[in-house]
Amino acid sequence: MSRIAYVNGRYLAHAEAGVHIEDRGYQFADGVYEVVAIHRGRFFDEEPHLDRLKRSLDALSIAPPMSRAALKHVLREVARRNGIRDGILYLQISRGVAKRDHAFPKNVAPSLVVTAKRTKPTPRKLVEEGIAVITIPDIRWKRCDIKSISLLPNILGKQQAKDAGAFEAWMLDEQGMVTEGTSTNAWIVNRQGAIVTRPAEEAILNGVTRLAVKRLAAAEGIAIEERPFSLAEAREAKEAFLTSTTSLVLPVVRIDSQPVADGKPGKLSLKLRALCEEAMAR
Ligand SMILES: Cc1ncc(COP(=O)(O)O)c(C=O)c1O
């Protein structure tokens, strides 16, 4: 089955789909995006993704290109036309196409692109053995709560991690506190056994998986402390893990080449992953 993309009202062959060269997403990274997981034909946590999309659009004063109901229809249609039962939907909205000028253009319709791709399940090895992270300075802007398509610091950080043989880079603010990963949220289980993650303010993206973990943990009576934690605290933690739509929950077993506790995935990390997997299968 050949891939199909939705671009501004049309379903096009993926290989030929494109936007105009003066699309502000292309020229200024003036846009936002979302990634939604599809599991056995069902969208996981679609509403929180669409809520966050709305918040990102509002923060940048970009009008929604269509109603929520119409967008949901397009998402389903892209998934259907691509025959995706397990995979991800990518949707991107930019301020639209206009003659290049920094200030907002007037009377311009936002651009909407939706693609879908099949994904393989996370390799069991990553879950069973855990993954490594490096740490790098957080050089991003001060509104990381907006899911902007402007991702240069994130891609540079991810490449640094890859070059170091790690899965992710955790970013540190000027106080040496962990903000988040380049495309994941960061968590630890500290010496006292408390699950700690940074509060969702403007320094991090409020991950939909982060919210799912909070919800599922609360239902199990597992407490979560939302406060910044330092690299020093992470290095001494009993467990560490990361969360995202594409990784779900993955145990972190090395930080900057040093093992976290005994260097094996922690019990709570694996329990939270299992809870997420169950929630997705429901
Ligand atoms: C910077 C950043 N933090 C966290 C996340 C995790 O968010 P979610 O769980 O919604 O995928 C992402 C996902 O792309 C991200 O880019």
The ligand as an SDF file (V2000), in Angstrom:
LIG
                    3D

 16 16  0  0  0  0  0  0  0  0999 V2000
   10.7390   17.9470   24.2690 C   0  0  0  0  0  0  0  0  0  0  0  0
    9.7700   16.8260   24.4920 C   0  0  0  0  0  0  0  0  0  0  0  0
    9.4780   16.4630   25.7480 N   0  0  0  0  0  0  0  0  0  0  0  0
    8.6120   15.4650   26.0130 C   0  0  0  0  0  0  0  0  0  0  0  0
    8.0020   14.7670   24.9960 C   0  0  0  0  0  0  0  0  0  0  0  0
    7.0470   13.6480   25.3150 C   0  0  0  0  0  0  0  0  0  0  0  0
    5.7290   14.0380   25.0340 O   0  0  0  0  0  0  0  0  0  0  0  0
    4.6040   12.9760   24.7020 P   0  0  0  0  0  0  0  0  0  0  0  0
    4.5370   12.0450   25.8720 O   0  0  0  0  0  0  0  0  0  0  0  0
    3.3720   13.7820   24.5360 O   0  0  0  0  0  0  0  0  0  0  0  0
    5.0300   12.2670   23.4530 O   0  0  0  0  0  0  0  0  0  0  0  0
    8.2500   15.1270   23.6610 C   0  0  0  0  0  0  0  0  0  0  0  0
    7.6050   14.4310   22.5730 C   0  0  0  0  0  0  0  0  0  0  0  0
    7.7920   14.7010   21.4130 O   0  0  0  0  0  0  0  0  0  0  0  0
    9.1540   16.1900   23.4000 C   0  0  0  0  0  0  0  0  0  0  0  0
    9.4360   16.5670   22.1560 O   0  0  0  0  0  0  0  0  0  0  0  0
  1  2  1  0
  2  3  1  0
  2 15  2  0
  3  4  2  0
  4  5  1  0
  5  6  1  0
  5 12  2  0
  6  7  1  0
  7  8  1  0
  8  9  2  0
  8 10  1  0
  8 11  1  0
 12 13  1  0
 12 15  1  0
 13 14  2  0
 15 16  1  0
M  END
$$$$
